[in-house]
Amino acid sequence: MRKVKWIFIAYLAFVALLVIALGAAMHATPPHDSQAMHTAYMANIKSLDPPEINDDLGNGLAGQIFECLYNYKYDIRPYELFPELAEELPEVSGDGLTVTIKIRPGIHYYDPDKVVFPDGIGPEVAAGDFVYSWKRIADFHLASPLYSQLLQGRIVGLDGWWDYTKATRDAAEIDWDKPVEGLQTPDSRTLVIKLTEPYPQLNFNLAYLPTAAVCRKVVEHYRDEVRRHPIGTGAYGLRRADYEPDQRIVMHANPIYRGRQDVDGGAVVPPDQRLPHIQHLDYYFFREDLPIWLLFQQGYFDTAGIPKDSFAKAIKISTGDLTEEMRGKGIVLTKSTAAETAYFGFNMTDPVVGKNKPLRQAISMGFDRATYIRIFLNGRGIPAIGPIPPGFPTFDTKRGNPYTKFNPDAARQQVAQAIEINGGPLPSLQLLMGDTDTQTRQEAEFFTSQMKNIGINIHTEYRTWARFQEMVDNRQTQIFQLGWVADYPDEQDFFQLFYGKNAPAGGSNPCGYVNPEFDALYEKASVMQRSSQRDELYRKMEQIVMDDCPWATLLYPLVYALHYDWLRHTSDMDYGYGLRQHMALGASLREERLAGGK
């Protein structure tokens, strides 16, 4: 999924003064509900309707409310799937083309506003809910960015459904009962999926939040507003009055939740084992991370990242460990390598950058990744070689890529070739950034100065995160800064970003990149189970992408995350949803620390 914001925001002195005063007031009279977890977010929320979500913020929030057929076991490595709304893992036919899944009984939707369902209890989840939910992903009018990524060409008859919805000019006239051959429900608790070809990643994608169960009655009631009225089966619910996305979001424990993700509705779960442990999730919106940092230090927020200009205050540069001051406050540091790649993307449909490979290669070679990581991330990153990050079987630290090595002289030679291909001097190129904050502007200025050094002029446009996504999806820029967080533990999740059939506007191929050789290898590998033969195909595919350079891969992030020791059962997971139900709060310890105790 798209990484919302992996960069850290710069120091603003006037904001600091305001927040210090605010934090002091909060510290003097701690507002904490002993059963609430307080965190912050820094990007615009596009939607909380699963088929519309393709960014990590939306998935993380909606994942507390909605559930999928499968999920990942909490704090287990290597990652392992378990049945969530399904009773068991899929039964697959010998030819790999028919998948049968049984649905857990007794699990109901929860309506915290009691608008669609007056008593707050919705219908029991049924197999038909998944048929409906996936039809929505394939609805032309909804224009889900996940259709090409997850379902296009995969399920018998579903592409025909997409054609049908496209031909139905008024979305209100769509017949949602119109059958799709590849999605069958012999009974209310049995889902049969007929595939066009073997689909080894299917189980992973059935644990991906956009495929979650959505209730048809809820969508029909709220229509376009359903993105602001999430009603699911998960451990938490969200009332409309508590949803102010540019201010604060408060989720409350679902009172009809079954108590664990891996049991049927009505199961007897011992009180001391029932989830969620935390009763309320309070999320606060900030455009800068300095306020978050200052309030975290005063104990108002339970978790935080580390802003660039505060790094030395939190971390000993010599060892990479927490400073004594931070440890004395009961703060805990966790470090991990994220399954993520940050990059500068090129619009391959643009007549300038898309048709000029030497130009893209020059930009990639002319950018000093090591200096960028040192200045803006305090060293919290690894210069990227290609699109596949560490942690995947085909990742090789010894592999080289001449176009990701900082080499200004070679970049200038490529610029000379680019000018010849362009038929004259290169025009000023547009860089699109997904925020308007201070550090985003500083990073754009750094990029601009790097490109000026090799003879390329850049002008930058800044947009909100939501508008940025729209412009990238609609190919309304030339260069853009973005990141991709793996949705499941298979390199195919990254390679589908370069697949030609995902290239149309709004698809999961944000650059509009098309290469027939790559596509042929992708289609061959996509029906294969993990093997040395498939790994070799993956390596060839990555080499093609590195040579063509639709991305100037930037870095693989190193995550430094902080939390107070009163927050327990935490786990740093690359995959999975609804994770906060497993966490717990030591309320007495928090109150003691906030009151000035050790």
TIPA-356723 format. One record per atom (N, C-alpha, C): residue in one letter; x, y, z. Coordinates in steps of 0.2 Angstrom, whole numbers, plus 5000, padded with zeros to 4 digits. Example, Ala and Ser with C-alpha at 12.3 -4.5 7.8 and 13.67 -1.06 7.14 Angstrom:
2
A506649725039A506249785039A506649845039S506449895035S506849955036S506450005039
***
This chain:
598
M500449945000M500050005000M500450065000R500250124998R500550184998R500750205005K501350225006K501550255012K501350325013V500950335018V500750405019V501250455020K501650445025K502150495027K502750465030W503350445027W503850415030W504450465032I504350525031I504850575032I504650615038F505150645042F505050675048F505150755047I504650785051I504550865050I505050905054A505250965051A505751005054A505451045060Y505951075064Y505851115070Y505551185068L504951205071L504651265070L504651295077A505051355078A505151385085A504451405088F504051445084F503451465086F502951415088V502951365085V502551305086V502751275093A503451275094A503651245100A503451275106L503451345106L503251385112L502451375113L502051365108L501351355109L501251285112V501551235109V501451175112V501751165119I502351195120I502551185127I502051215132A501751265130A501251295135A500651245135L500451225130L499851175129L500051115133G500651085132G500851025135G500851035143A501151095145A501151105152A500451105156A499951135152A499351135155A499051055155M499151025150M498950955150M499350915155H499950925156H500350895161H500050905168A499850975169A499650995176A498950955178T498550945173T497950915174T497850855168P498150805169P498150745164P497450735162P497350735156P496650725153P496550645152H497050605153H496950535151H496450495154D496050465150D495550415152D496050355153S495950325159S496450265160S496350205155Q495850205152Q495650155147Q495750175140A496150235139A496250265132A496950265130M497050245124M497750255121M497750315116H498250355117H498250425114H498850425109T498750435102T499250435097T499050495092A499450505087A499350555083A499450535075Y499150575071Y499250555064Y499350625060M499650625054M499950685051M499750685044A499250655041A499050655034A498250655034N498050685028N497350685027N497050615026I496450595028I496150535028I495750535021K495850495017K495450495011K494850455011S494850405015S494150365016S494350315021L493750285024L493750235029L493350175026D493150175019D492850125016D493350085013P493350015015P493949975012P494049975005P493549975000P493749964993P494150034991E494050084994E494350144992E495050164995I495250115000I495850135004I496450095000N497050134999N497650114997N498250145000D498150175006D498750205009D498750175016D499350175020D499450145026D499050175032L498950245031L498550275037L497750245036G497450255030G496850225030G496750155032N497250115030N497150045032N497250035039G497750075042G497850065049G497250085053L496850135051L496350155055L495750115054A495550095048A494950055046A495049985048G495749965049G495849895051G495649885058Q495549935062Q495349925069Q494549905069I494249925063I493449915063I493249865059F493649845053F493449795048F493849735049E493549675047E493949615047E493949585040C494449545039C494549505033C494449425034L494449395029L494349315029L494949295033Y495549325032Y496149305036Y496549365038N497049345043N497449395046N498049365048Y498549405050Y499249375052Y499249375060K499549315062K499549305069K500049355073Y499749385078Y500149435082Y500749415084D501249455083D501949445086D502249375084I502149355078I502349285076I502849295070R503449265070R503949275065R504149205063P504249175057P503949215051P503249225051Y502949275047Y502249285047Y501849225045E501349215049E500849165048E500149185048L499749165043L499049175042L498649135047F498049165049F497549125053F496949145050P496349105051P495749115049P495449165054E495149225051E494849275055E494049275054L493849295049L493049285047L492949215044A493449185041A493449115039A493549065045E493249005044E493348955049E494048925048E494248915042E494848885041E495248905035L495848885034L496148905028L495848875022P495848905016P495448885010P495648815008E495048785005E495148715002E495248734994V495748714992V495948724985V495948664981S495648664975S495548604970S496248584968G496348524965G496948504962G497248544957D496848574953D497048614947D497148694950G497048704956G497148774959G496648824956L496048804953L495648854950L494948864954T494848814959T494248824963T494448824971V494248884974V494348894981V493748894985T493748854990T493148854994T493248875001I492848925004I493048945011I492348945015K492448925021K491848925025K491948985030I491349015031I491249075035I491149065042R491449095047R491249085054R490549105056P490249065060P489549085062P489449135067G488949175068G488749215074G489149275075I489449305069I489849365070I489449425066H489249475070H488849525068H489149595067Y488949635062Y489149705061Y488849745067Y489349795069Y489149835075Y489049905072D488449935074D488350005072D488350045078P488850085079P488850125085P488450185086D488250205080D487750265080D487050235080K486850175079K486250145079K485750175074V486050195069V485650225063V485350175058V485850135056V485650085051V485250025054F485550015060F485249955064F485149985071P484449995073P484250035079P484550005085D484649945086D484949915092D485649915092G485949935086G486749935086G486949865083I486549815083I486749755080I486549735073G487049735069G486849715062G486749645060P486649625054P486649555052P487249515053E487149455053E487749405054E488149405047V488749405048V489249405042V489049345038A488949345031A488849295027A489249295021A489249235018A489749225012A489549285006G488949295006G488649345001G488949415002D489149435008D489449495010D490149505006F490549455005F491149455002F491049464994V490549424992V490349434985V490149504983Y489749534988Y489549604987Y490149654988S490549644993S491149684994S491649684988W491749624985W492249624980W491949644973K491249644972K490949674967K491049754967R491049774973R491149854974R491849874972I492349824974I493049844971I493049844964A492649804960A492649794953A492049844950D491849894954D491249934951D491649994948F491550004942F491850054938F491650124941H491050134944H490950204946H491250214953L491450164957L491750174963L492550194961A492750164956A493450174954A493950164959S493850104962S494350074967S495050074964P495550094967P496250084965P496450014966L496049974969L496249904971L496049854966Y495649874961Y495349824956Y495949794952S496349834949S496849804945S497349774949Q497449794955Q497949764959Q497749694962L497149684963L496949624967L496549574963L496049604959L495549554956L495549554948Q495749604945Q495749604937Q496049544934G495649514930G495849454927G495949394931R495749394937R495849334942R495249294943I494649324943I494049284945I493649284939V493349224937V492949204932V492349254932G492249294926G491649334926G491749404929L492249414933L492249484937L492449534932D492849524927D492949574922D492349594918G491949544917G491249564914G490849604918W490849594925W490449634930W490749704929W491449714929W491649784928W491449814922D491449784916D491149804910D490349824911Y490049784914Y489349794915Y489249864919T489549874925T489549934928T489749994924K490249984920K490450044916K489850064911A489550014908A489050024903A488350054907T488350044913T487750064917T487850134919R487650184916R487850254917R487650284923D487050264926D486850284933D487050234938A487450244942A487750194947A487150174951A486650214952A486050194956A485650134953E485750124946E485350074943E485750004942I486350004945I486749934945I486349884949D486249824946D485949764949D486449724953W486449734959W486949704963W486849634964D486249604962D486149534963D486349504956K486549534951K486749504945K487349454946P487249394945P487749344946P488449354943V488949334946V489649334943V489849264944E489949224939E490149154938E490649134943G491149174944G491749154949G491649164956L491049194958L490949204965L490249174967Q490249124970Q489649084971Q489549074979T488949064981T488749054988T488248994988P488448934988P488048874989P487548884995D487748915000D487348925006D487648985010S487349015015S487549075018S488249075021R488549015022R489149015025R489748985021T489548975015T490048945010T490148995004L490849005003L491049054998L491449004993V491249004986V491648974981V491949024976I492549024976I492949064971I493149024965K492949044959K493249014953K493749054950L494349034949L494949074946L495049064939T495249114936T495449104929T496149064928E496549064933E497149034933E497449024940P497848984942P498048984949P498349054951Y498149064958Y498349124961Y498649114967P499349104967P499649094974P499649144979Q499549204977Q499449264982Q498749274985L498249234983L497649244985L497549244992N497849194996N497749195003N497949265006F498549285004F498849355006F498349405005N498049404999N497549464997N496949455001L496749395003L496149395007L496249415014A496949425016A497049455022A497249535022Y497049565016Y497249635014Y496549675015L496649725019L496049755022L495549775016P495749795010P495249815005P494749755004T494949695005T494449635004T494049625010A493949665015A493649655021A492849655019A492549615024A491749615023A491449685025V491049705020V490649765021V489949745020C489549775024C488749765024C488449805019R488049765015R487649805009R487149855012K486849835017K486349885020K486649945022V487249945025V487550005027V487750055021V488050025015V488150055009V487550085006E487050045006E486450075003E486150135007H486250135014H485950185018H486350245017Y487050245017Y487450305017Y487650325010R487650275006R487950284999R488650324999D488750374996D489350404995D489650425002E489250435007E489550455013E489750395018V489750335015V489950275018V490650275020R491050315017R491750325018R491850355025R491350385028R491350425034R490950385039H490650335038H490250295042H490450215042P491050205044P491350135044P490950085049I490650035047I490249985051I490549925049G490949895054G491249825053G491049775059T491549725059T491449675064T492049675069G492449725068G493149715072G493049745079A493649745082A493649755090A493449825092Y493349875087Y493249945088Y492649975084G492350025086G491850055082G491950125082L491650165077L491750235077L491150275076R490950315080R490350355080R490450415075R489950435072R490050495067R490250555071A490050565077A490150625081A490950625083D491250565083D491950555085D492450555079Y492150575073Y492550575067Y492650645064E493150675067E493350745064E494050735061P494050715055P494750685052P495350735052D495150805052D495650855053D495750885060Q495450845065Q495550865072Q495650805076R495250755077R495250705081R494750645079I495050585080I494650525079I494650485086V494050465088V494050425094V493650355093M493950305093M493650235092M493550205099H492950175100H492750135106H492750065105A492850025110A492849955110A492149935108N492049885104N491449855101N491149815106P490549835109P490249795115P490049725113I489949715106I489749645104I490249605101Y490849625101Y491449595099Y491549525102R491749475098R491749405101R492349395106G492849445106G493349435111G493949415109R494049385103R494649365100R494549355092Q495049365088Q494949365081Q494849295078D495049245082D495149175079D494549135082V494049155084V493449115086V492849135083D492349095084D491649105081D491249155085G490749185083G490349235087G490049185092G489949215098G489649175104G490149135107A490749135105A491249085108A491349115116V491549065120V491649085127V492349095128V492549155129V493249175130V493349205137P493849175141P493849195148P493949265148P493749295153P493749375154P494449395154D494949365156D495649395156D495949385150Q495649345145Q495949335138Q495549375133R494949415135R494549445130R494949505127L494849515121L495049575118L494449625116P494649685115P495249725116P495349735123H496049745125H496249765131H496149845132I496249875127I496149955128I495449975125Q495150005129Q494450025128Q494350085123H494750125122H494650185118H495350205114L495250215108L495850235104L495750315102D496150355105D496150425103D496650445098Y496450465092Y496950495087Y496850565086Y497450605086Y497450675086Y497850695079F497550745076F497850765069F498250825070F498950815068F499350875068F499750875061R499850935058R500150945052R500950945053E501150955059E501850955060E502050905065D502650865065D502750825071D503050845077L503250915077L503550945083L503050945088P502450965087P501950965093P501850895096I501850845091I501750775094I502350755098W502950775096W503550755100W503550785107L503350855107L503350885113L502850865118L502250845115L501750815120L501950745122F502250705117F502450645119F502950645125Q503450685125Q503850695130Q503550715137Q502950745137Q502650755143Q502150705145G502150655141G501650595143G500950595140Y500850645136Y500150655133Y500050595128F500550585124F500450535119F500850475121D500550415120D500850355122D501450325117T501350345111T501850325106T502050385102A502650385098A502950435094A503450415090G503650445084G504250445081G504750495083I505250505080I505750555083I505950605077P505750665078P505850715073P506650725072K506750745066K507450755064K507850795069D507650855070D508050895074D508050885082S507650825084S507650805091S508050735091F508350715086F508550645086F509150645091A509550695092A510150685096A509950695104K509350715105K509050725112K508850655114A508550615109A508250555111A508750495110I509250495105I509650445104I510450455104K510750415108K511550425108K511850405101I512150455098I512350455091I512850395091S513250385096S513850335096S513550265097T513050255100T512750185101T512150175097G511750225096G511050215093G510550195098D510750195105D510250185110D509950245113L509450235117L509050295120L509550325125T509450395125T509850435130T509550415137E509950435142E509750415149E509150455151E509050515148E508550565149E507850525147M507850495141M507250465138M507150405143R507650365144R507550305148R507250315155G507550375158G507250395164G506550405165K506250425159K505550435158K505150375157G505450315157G505050255155G504950245148I505350275144I505250275136I505650215134V505350175129V505650115126V505750125119L506250105116L506450115109L506450045106T506050045100T506149985096T506350005089K506849965086K507149985079K506949925075S506849935069S506649885064S506749905057T506849865052T506849875045T506149865042A505949915039A505249915037A505249875030A504749845028A504649815022A504349865017E504749905015E504549975012E505149995008T504950035002T505350064998T505150134996A505550184997A505350254996A505750264989Y505350314985Y505650324978Y505350384975F505750414970F505450464966F505150424960G504550434958G504250404952G504250454947F504250424941F504150454934F503550444931N503250494928N502650474924N502850454917M502750394916M502950364910M502550374904T501950414905T501550434900T501750504898D502150534902D502350604900D502850604894P502750654889P503150654883P503850664884V504050694890V504750714891V505050664895V504850654902V505250604906V505050534904G504450514902G504250454900G504550424894K504750464889K505050444883K505850444883N506150464889N506850484889N507250444895K507450384893K507750344898K508350374901P508850404897P509450434900P509250484904L508750524903L508550574908L508350544915R507950494915R507750464921R508350434925Q508850404921Q509450374924Q509850434927A509850484923A510250544925A510050574932I509350574933I509050604939I509250554944S509250494943S509350444948S510050444950M510550444946M511250454947M511450514950G511050574949G511250634951G511050654958F510650604961F510350614968F510850584973D511050614978D511450594984D511050564989R510950494989R510450464994R510750465001A511450455001A511750445008A511750515012T511850575008T511750635011T511050655013Y510650635009Y509850645010Y509650605016I509850545017I509750505023I510050535029R510650555029R510950585034R510650655037I510450695032I510250765033I509450755036F509050725032F508350725034F508150665038L508550615039L508250555043L508750535048N509250575049N509750555054N510050485053G510150465047G510450405046G509950345046R509250355047R508750305048R508550285041G509050255037G508850225031G509450195027I509250155022I509750115018I509650135011P510250165008P510150185001P509850124997A509350134993A508950084989A509350064983I509349994982I509649974976I509149964970G508549934972G508049924968G507349924972P506849904968P506149904972P506049864977I506449804978I506349754983I506749764989P506349774995P506749795001P507049735005P507449745010P507649695014P507149655017G507249585018G506749545021G506449495017F506549505010F506249465005F506849415002P506649355001P507149304999P507549324993T507349364988T507749384982T508149444984F508049484990F508449534991F509249514992D509649554989D510349534989D510749604990T511149604996T511549664997T512149674993K512349614989K512949624985K512749644978R512049644977R511849664970R511949744969G512249754963G512349824961G511849854956N511849924956N511449954952N511750024950P512050034944P512450094943P512050154943Y511350144942Y510950204942Y510650234949T510850194954T510750214961T511350234965K511950234961K512550264964K512650334962F512750374968F512850444967F513450454962N513350484956N513950494951N513750554947P513850614949P513650674945P513950674938D514550654938D514950654931D514550614926A514450554928A514050504924A513350534922A513050564928A512350594927A512350644921R512850694921R512950744916R513050714909Q513350664909Q513450624902Q512750604900Q512350574905Q511650554903Q511250614901V511350664904V510950724903V511050744895A511750744893A511850764886A511450714882Q511450654883Q511050604879Q510350624879A510050644885A509350654886A509250724881I509650764881I509550824877I509450804870E509950764867E509850744860E509250704859I508950664864I508350624863I507750674863N507850724867N507250774867N507250824861G507850824857G507850864852G507950944853G508350954859G508451024861G508451024869P508551084871P508651094879P508051064882L508151034888L507651004892L507251064895P506551054896P506151104899P506251094907S506051144911S505951134918S505451074919L505651034924L505250974926L504850984932Q504250954932Q503850964938Q503950914943L504050934949L504150884955L503450894959L503150844961L502550844965L502650814972M502450854977M502550834984M501950824987G501850774992G501250764995G501150795001D501350855002D501250895009D501450965007T501251005012T501451075012T501951105018D502151055022D502451075028D503251095027T503551115032T504251135031T504751095028Q504751025031Q505250985029Q505150955022T504550955020T504350935013T504650985008R504551045010R504851095006R505651095006Q505951085012Q506651075012Q506851015008E506550965008E506750905004E506650924997A506150954995A506050974988A506651024986E506851064990E507451114988E508051074988F508151024992F508750974991F508750944985F508150914983F508150884976F508250934970T507950994971T508051044966T508851054965S509151064971S509851084970S510351024968Q510150964969Q510450904966Q510350904959M509750914956M509650914949M510050974946K510051034949K510351094946K511051074945N511351034949N512051024949N512250974943I511750944940I511850904934I511550934928G511250994929G511051034923G510251024921I509951004927I509150994926I508851044930N508351084928N507951124931N507351094934I507151114940I506551084943I506051134946H505451134945H504951174949H504551124953T504351144959T503951104963T503251124964E502851084965E502151094967E501951054973Y501651084978Y501451054984Y500651044985R500450984987R499750974988R499650934994T499050934996T498850895002T498950825000W498950775005W499050705003W498450674999A497850695000A497250674996A497350694989R497450764988R497550794982R498150764978F498650754981F499250724979F499150654976Q498750614979Q498550544977Q498150554970E497750594970E497250604964E497750624958M498150674959M498550694954M499050634951V499350604956V499750544953V499350494950D498750474952D498350424949D498150444942N498050514941N497750544935N498350564930R498950544932R499550564928R499650644927Q499550674932Q499550754932Q500150784934T500750744934T501350774936T501850734932Q502550754932Q503050724929Q503450674934I503650704940I504050674945I503650674951F503650624955F503350624962F503650584967Q503650604973Q503950574979Q503450524982L503650464983L503150414986L503450354989G503150314992G503350254995G502850204995W503150134995W502650084995W502850035001V502350025005V502349975010V502049905008A502449855009A502249785007A501549775010D501049745007D500449725009D500449655011Y500949615009Y501049545010Y501749515009P501949465012P502649445011P502849405005D502749444999D502949414993D503149464988E503649464985E503949514981E503449534975Q502949494974Q502449504969Q502049574971D502049584977D501749644979D502049704977F502649704976F503049764973F503049764965F503049704962F503149694955F502449714952Q501849704955Q501249724952Q501249804951L501649834954L501649914953L501949934946F502249884943F502549894936F502249854931Y501749814932Y501349774928Y500949814923G501049804916G500749844911G499949844912K499649794914K498849794914K498649834920N499149854925N498949894930N499049974929A499249984923A499550054921A498950104920P498350084918P497850134916P497750184923A497650244921A497550294927A497050264932G497350274938G496950254944G497150184946G497550144942G497750074943G498350074948S498550014950S499050014955S499750024953N499850034946N500450054943N500550134942P500750164948P500750234948P501150274943C501650244940C502050274934C501750264927G501250214927G501050204920G501550164916Y501950124919Y502550094916Y502250034912V502550024906V502349964902V502949934899N503149874900N503649844896N503449764895P503349754889P503149684887P503549624890E504249634890E504649584892E504549574900F504449624903F504349624911F503649594912D503149614908D502449584908D502449514907A502849484902A502849414901A503149374907L503649404910L503949364916L503449374922Y503149424922Y502649434928Y502149384927E501849384922E501249334921E501449264922K502049244920K502349174921K502449164928A502749214932A502849204939A502249204943S501749244941S501149254945S500749194947V500849144943V500449074944V500949024947M501549044949M501948994952M502049004960Q502048944963Q502248944970Q502948964971R503148984977R503748994979R504248944977S504748954974S505248904971S505948944969S506448904968S507048934966S506948964958Q506548934955Q506348954948Q505949014948R505549024953R505149084953R505649144955D506049124960D506449174963D506949204957E507149164953E507549184947E507149234942L506549214941L506149264937L506049324941Y505949324947Y505949394951Y506549434950R507149394950R507749434949R507849464943K507549434937K507549454931K507149514930M506549514933M506049564933M506349634936E506649624942E506949674945E507449714941Q507849674938Q508449694934Q508149744928I507549714925I507249754920I507049824922V506749824928V506449884931V507049934933M507649904936M508149944938M508449974931D508549944926D508749974920D508350024917D507650014916D507250054913D507150124918C507150114924C507150164929C506550204929P505950174929P505350214930P505250234938W505650214942W505750234949W506550254949A506650314953A507350324956A507250304963T507450234964T507350214971T507750254976L507450264981L507750314986L508050284992L507650244996L507950215002L507450165005Y507750125009Y507350075013Y507350105020P506750125023P506850155030P507050105035L507350135040L507450105047L507050145052V506550105055V506050135059V506350135066Y506350195069Y506450205076Y505850225080A505550185083A504850195086A504950205094L504550245097L504550255104L503850245107H503850215113H503250215117H503450205124Y502950225129Y503050225136Y503050155138D503350135144D503350065146D502650055149W502250095150W501550085152W501150055146L501350055140L501050025135L501349955133R500949905134R501249835134R500949795128H501249745127H501049695122H501149725115T501649765114T501749805108T502149755103S502049765097S502349725092S502449765085D503049765083D503149795076D503049745071M502449755067M502249705062M502149745055D502449715050D502449745043D501749725040Y501349675043Y500749645040Y500249635045G499649645044G499049635049G498749695050Y498049685053Y497649735055Y497349725061G497049775064G496749765071G497249755076L497849775076L498349755080L498249785087R497949845088R497949885094R497449845099Q497049795097Q496649765102Q497149715106H497749705104H498149655108H498549695113M498649765112M499049805117M498649815123A499049835128A498749845135A499049905138L498649935143L498949995146L499049985153G499550005156G499650005163G499450065166A498850075168A498550135170A498850165176S498950125181S499250145187S499950175186L500350145182L501050165180L500950235177R500550235172R500450295168R500250355173E499750345177E499550395182E500150415186E500550365188E501150385193E501650425189R501750415183R502250445179R502050515178L501450525176L501150585174L501050635180A501050605186A500950645192A501650665195G502250635191G502850655193G503250605196G502950545197G503350485200G503850455195K504250415197K504750385193K504550325189
***
